[in-house]
Amino acid sequence: MTDAQIIVFPLTRRVGKIRTVAATLSGMKTDKMARAYRMQITAGILTNLGKLGVAPIDQNEPVFEFWRAVHDEIARTMEGAA
């Protein structure tokens, strides 16, 4: 019997979620609020990946890529506003 590999929908393709998180973060008034929001979103993603059966060791890269996409979206919207 072979081990099955779980393939989840890439977090970086969740454009709506990325844009919502980027817009919310951009509107935060303090760094403390933004930090708490980032922790909340990260915890939710990790919980979701865990429920899908993704091993904890395999969860870091998708989360990192998600936050990179959020950062890129913030930069893109700031660039477009200038």
DANORJO-V40067 format. One line per field, one symbol per residue. ss: DSSP state (H for helix, E for strand, C for the rest). burial: I if it has 9 or more other ideal C-beta (glycine too) atoms within 8 Angstrom, else O. Layout:
BEGIN
ss = ???
burial = ???
END
This chain:
BEGIN
ss = CCCCCCCCCCHHHCHHHHHHHHHHHHCCCCHHHHHHHHHHHHHHHHHHHHHCCCCHHHHHHHHHHHHHHHHHHHHHHHHHHC
burial = OOOOOOOOOOIIOIOOOIIOIIIIIIOIOOOOIIOOIIOOIIOOIIOOIIOOOIOOOOIOOIIOIIIIIIOOIIOOIIOOOO
END
